[in-house]
Amino acid sequence: MSRLSVRTHRAFLGTPGEIMRKSVTSRWKRRLSLFRRQDDGATAVEFALVAAPFFFVLGTICETGLMLFTEYVIQNSVQEAARMVRTGQVTTGDGTIIMTADQFKDKICENVNIIIDCDSKVSVYVNSANSFSNLSSSMADPINVGKGPNGSAYQVVFTPGAALQPATVIATYDWDFSFPFMSFLGNINDGKERRIYGLAIFRNEPFGS
């Protein structure tokens, strides 16, 4: 090759060192491009990153929905049982009790037992007064109807009242959360449980003795 051809070749391609450097650079660029396009396992990695939060949110939604459904069932059962008090099926006209507290609780648990252990975990409160103002001042807060903070047993209150007296029925159940980090919904036991309840306030009908 003539000197002129060599000079022309070098001018076009560069020196041998430059040619080698360009070759190596080009080879690494091709490998880097292949690496960037390689996506085997990317879906699995992405799913692993979002799976835990996704299933946690899904589980929280399901448990919250089940808890609210349970509260609805308890409320409905309390309304049905309160009708028995109001119509004189629990006491006589002068207030004499003809149905025990356990028997009354069994009436509430007839429907609730389908979804929870009502017999051993539901607490029932029934009270009455001569006026609604007195009933309001003496009525227990539902959060206090149930076992105490140290696990102490609930002292049952069962005073259905006489004819025409205002009365109230409360039934509570302590929901123990299955999923972690749900203490923001809890209201007892340091947020570990939520006391859900059904409530009815009414005036007894003028049933006879």
C-alpha angles and dihedrals in degrees: 000000000000122000089250091055092048091050091048090048092050092046090053101041102020132233120324089258092052091047091053092047091050090049093051092045091049091049093052092046090055091049092047090050091052090048092052092050093048107103103160108143094009092119092052091050092048091048091049089055095052101029097084096049091042096052091042092054091044092050092046091052092049094048093046090050092050091048092052091047090053090051089051091052091049091049092050092049091049091053091051093048092045089058088062091055092045094051097047100257092124102039138017123245093273093050099262108154114237097170123054124231091250092051091049091050089051088059090054092046095052091090101021093059088070092075107017141023095266098166095065104021106041120085121203128205123188122176140158140191142185093258139014091248091055090045091051093051094047100037115112121241107250089232087066096049103097141035117343125251091266093048095263116160121264115251104227118233114200116167108137094175136217131289116306093010120130111247141176136208123200128179122184136189128190110228112208109208116236097192121065126243094034095117089112085076095045123101102177139040094031092305095305092113138029121217106219121186151177120226136192128179119185147135119258116245122245094266119167130251 
